[in-house]
Amino acid sequence: MRNQSRPATGAELLGQIRMASDRLAVDAAGVLTVDGTAVHVLVGRFGSPLHVVVEATLRENYRRIRRAFTACWPSPVNVMYAIKCNNNLAIRAVMTSEGAGGDCFGLGELYATLAGGADPRLLVMNGSNKSLDEVAAAVALGVTINVDSVDEIDFLREAVRRTGRRATVNLRLKIMPDDLEAALLDAYRTPEGAAENVRRTKWGFTTEAAAPLVAALRAIEGVTLEGYSAHVGHLSTKPAAFASVSAGLGRAVRVLEQATGFSPASLDIGGGWAQTREPSARAFAINAFTIEDYARAATDALKQALGRTQDLPALSLEPGRYITSNAQLLLASVGALKRDAGLAWAHVDASTNDLPRIESGRHWYQILPATRMHAPLDETIEVVGSTCFKSVLGAARRMPALARGDIVAILDTGMYAEVFGNQFNGIPRPATVLLGDGGAEVIKRRETIADVFAAHRVPERLAAQAPRQAGSDAVLRWAAQGFDA
Ligand SMILES: Cc1ncc(COP(=O)(O)O)c(C=O)c1O
């Protein structure tokens, strides 16, 4: 763990928490720059709040996780970007240009992955309750399926018949190692214990349930059983947790080999690989372990449990958060400042609408005073969003004295933020820009109030009694252009 003593300025705080792939700096005027562009320039040009994605960070994170695993695994490695963590099509396009495979859940993510140019042969479809349509689409496109329900046996037979194509599948296994509990961080402990948590909430089949399915899948004409998949996910930032799950997978493979005679040609070890700053750690914490530590721990444990270091199956992984989390930040502008009842609040124009995992997952985001990075952090304030529910983005944060129009930067919002974004209080969702070789490019336009209500319909019989007020159109105009009497 690093020294967590309180820094004197935002610039010093950034110095303490900076990661190698960040593209964050502070200019002479004390303004945060993202990949060389000052935050007020971005907000001035594209509006506020604003999601900002850094292409160089995406590429560096992808290359690093790929290098970490290929260095430890002598057989082919496929890094499949888990688009669930951030489904911007442009991010997927960056991944495609790097040669990344992909993990998708359902037709929505399959669409986004292919729209982002991914090669179907490098993709896998996950899902614990896939429909026949989803299975058939995957088969038609040549996407591998991680089988996760008995129903999929019939669906596969039907999909092969309808498409006239071979299906490639893995069987998802449920790994519940006894030693997982010991490898958890306190922040992730649940009252029932890790193994029980996995037993109840993670998918896949135990070895007992899997054995007959291996035989059933191998018996279907037109289906190739490639191997197994397992995803326990993000339960800890300790390498021992990843080792525990990988060892469990290796043991399951051997048990199933004995029971069925089937040797997998590939193993998909899922996602959950932690980053250095992890909002899901639920506190200000810098993770001392690196992706190289995780790769070594997981692959050593897997090799040991498989009982060999050569002639290994191909390896796939499904990282989401590792690739995107520090590649995106959210810029928000300060509005009302309040002091009362012994507290100070800075209201900003972003909210928990944009960062719902603060409430549903107790995520803790680092917030920087982006336009006053050289000022002393000598106040304790509540940074709150502008919704009518409590929308605490950061409680009791050390900040300089802020003023209306200042910008704050909320870091590490590339994972599970924008994808969960909602429109509570009728608030349109922010725009997203990509900073890269093309300068700053809008990759998702800002929503309008009209977008928020675009799918709504008032039945004729009600519209007759409650005709639309002309003022509603004026509101749309004022929201877009400012109030103009
Ligand atoms: C099956 C599967 N694969 C991959 C991921 C990506 O996980 P992460 O973003 O933690 O790497 C998830 C996330 O829940 C998942 O459920």
The ligand as an SDF file (V2000), in Angstrom:
LIG
                    3D

 16 16  0  0  0  0  0  0  0  0999 V2000
  -19.1550  -13.7990  -17.7370 C   0  0  0  0  0  0  0  0  0  0  0  0
  -18.4450  -12.5180  -17.5070 C   0  0  0  0  0  0  0  0  0  0  0  0
  -17.2840  -12.2880  -18.1610 N   0  0  0  0  0  0  0  0  0  0  0  0
  -16.5920  -11.1510  -17.9960 C   0  0  0  0  0  0  0  0  0  0  0  0
  -17.0400  -10.1610  -17.1340 C   0  0  0  0  0  0  0  0  0  0  0  0
  -16.2360   -8.9000  -17.0200 C   0  0  0  0  0  0  0  0  0  0  0  0
  -15.7840   -8.6970  -15.7410 O   0  0  0  0  0  0  0  0  0  0  0  0
  -14.7640   -7.5040  -15.3750 P   0  0  0  0  0  0  0  0  0  0  0  0
  -15.2850   -6.2620  -15.9890 O   0  0  0  0  0  0  0  0  0  0  0  0
  -14.8140   -7.4860  -13.8960 O   0  0  0  0  0  0  0  0  0  0  0  0
  -13.4330   -7.8900  -15.9220 O   0  0  0  0  0  0  0  0  0  0  0  0
  -18.2270  -10.3620  -16.4160 C   0  0  0  0  0  0  0  0  0  0  0  0
  -18.7040   -9.3370  -15.4610 C   0  0  0  0  0  0  0  0  0  0  0  0
  -19.5590   -9.4790  -14.6810 O   0  0  0  0  0  0  0  0  0  0  0  0
  -18.9600  -11.5680  -16.6150 C   0  0  0  0  0  0  0  0  0  0  0  0
  -20.1090  -11.7860  -15.9670 O   0  0  0  0  0  0  0  0  0  0  0  0
  1  2  1  0
  2  3  1  0
  2 15  2  0
  3  4  2  0
  4  5  1  0
  5  6  1  0
  5 12  2  0
  6  7  1  0
  7  8  1  0
  8  9  2  0
  8 10  1  0
  8 11  1  0
 12 13  1  0
 12 15  1  0
 13 14  2  0
 15 16  1  0
M  END
$$$$
